[in-house]
Amino acid sequence: MAGIYIHIPFCKQACYYCDFHFSTSSTYKKEMVLALQKEIALQKNYLAGDTVETIYFGGGTPSLLTTEEINRIIGLVTETHVVADGAEITLEANPDDLDRDKLKLLRETPINRLSIGVQSFYDEDLRWMNRAHRAIEAETCIKRAQDLGFENLTADLIYGFPLLTEQKWAHNIQTMMAMLIPHISAYGITVEPKTPLASFIKNKKQAAMDDRLAAEQFEILMETMHQNGYEHYEISNFCKPGHYSKHNTNYWQGVKYLGIGPSAHSFNGGERSWNVANNVKYLKAIEGDKIPAETEVLTENNRLNEYIMTSLRTMWGLDLQKIDKIASAASAEVLNLAEPFFEKEWLTKKENTLYLSPKGKLYADYIASELFF
């Protein structure tokens, strides 16, 4: 079992909060698509013959690709790997790209899951983020996709920024649920270095983000989703039963994956690697039949810490028996370090598994870091 991630490093414009690798110039788009195909061929042995169950087009903005380009990339994946029947194949898309003609063409490709970057149903919020779409486009593209047969949808929301009141946040969540979207991802806004948002705050053009506001809105989100039958299966992800993102769930459960494209990461069980985050350097290396990647061999402590970080974020929890398989008797140390969080009722233990409580989910990263080896 394995997954393949394909990074499309182009966007129409730069969202102020985003620190993913992308370019707002599509000058090298044709060359990039050819290079992605070449890297797929060069990396054909990376997954050691494991069956590919998920393919994920991320970015950037993958919906900028033509359907012909999407078909060529998927076609090469199926030529170089064993791809499972019914594999989950996801395309991240911006609402402004999903007009009726584009959706009709996408229905003729193997894409069977759309991840739509809504972020908010208020135009003033979208302008504040510097998003390329408007609120009406978000609503209409979702309905249009459903009308044309895309049932496996997920959509993103952002919370914790100054313009988002409790009333607006409740409306955003309710709008998603009213459209019967089976999977919703919601992210608290973070101020990443070297982003325009960080610069605005540094230069006092924008107030700093309010962690208390983000926490309050996260609690509203958890309670509302629970009341409406959504499972909180990962800190930022909610779904109706059975509608988990297979691709992202595999990340959290330590399944192998191959990353294709500039800045893409790969994991083969014992090593982690990441491609250069520079389009020109990536293209030049691939042209010379080289993979422009750095590699890290994971130590025992690396593997323990990664499992602690990823497993605690999920509803399946941290399995102490798996900890002991990575390092003999390591679970005793984890339980010792976890004791203060049991006392605060941020962690609970059921049989051999540790789970974050609803309150503990507010401190997920901190708790995990305190359990690290």
Steps between C-alpha positions, in 0.01 A plus 500: 500500500640840400408846374632746244492878549550730200585864570378758248699817583286768335233742625312792346590717797660468843277455804642719775526218756641225275856365534469203261732498201344659191554758228249752371666478159398210278790559260643151557169314534546290185858412596390420856234253388760321286746499793237354735445217256874442472541492879220242524699281262829563683337410834319188379681276749468725807192322639654155439196369316244587770148550369403865466162564661496879487616771259480860616551815291598779741662839473493775415184476298468168314171608343710723272601184313309407187319168507736379229796571732324325790432194284861481383633511857256240632563284194873491571436415866292200392772395255777509761312377810234250595198720569211347693157477342291782638806693623417834659620771259467852639540838332531818705304776329415866541133594454576747220644218289197273528259629239258257336725431201802420721295273725357312203852439371620392846219243512662336198833460683580245777464777762236376747544740790514882505654705779358853467674795665200698626657656816200731561156585361557875557658720235666730753680199651612378158636845414685509833661165410563611138310203364428494125133400532189657647244352738233441237749299294566272798133415545419462132802283416417255780139466384615473139753227585231303685254541211760359261562192714788589732375356828836454673572862591700670769522874560728718713420774749733732693432639847672714761554820299380844616211548254337169594232554764325217681190562288692487172684186610174327588360599160805360317468165677123481452531587131739211449272256676189627322664411169552143628877505458619168647850618598606836643851618586541804725828670583585765756690773323871503577753776438782339306835678452556667162130522419327833425290453816815479712629817335172684558512414870867592531437838338190556715266505200318207654433404863651175624281192490305425819563147628203525735267579209635201307448272801141617548419446134662157503280400793191626315610296199549178699164528675305590185652222293437245775136604529455453126647151474848580374793300640796704621752252366802733491562838663414696185270250330136399541291261295182302481572134591702329229604819318855530637770633271682175423807686378546721806405219739784296353741784587386491862525121515855478365422357155761546225455781251687647205505875445540633147586861415689791657479503883321162506584261786537121487512225764594135448482372857861562598590822323338833433596719207392834358551662161648845455242778538608689190338455159806585289736281703247216492458521122875510441565197721223291344625595153833345604328181625564590865257514792568833677429369849652492845459183705485431873541150642257476790645401835305302757419824683388662173257215439370509858443876489334492159262229615419692819434822306285350226307238698391734778339728240258226395193337651685168489748626760850405609534121523750415775564159347617668180733718707658186645544353152708803403704493822477232768320615819474860372132510597591516870683828440208637296258421782729668751523815286125494442407501870456880531262497204289225656468719808387797289262269309666597172584134435300186565608136491285212384663158509835552322418822317532870590250753367476877510189628679306786336685744726830325426451556128557869565854412608575210266843614379613597850393167650672304224823696542500426874484127422789508254816297553 
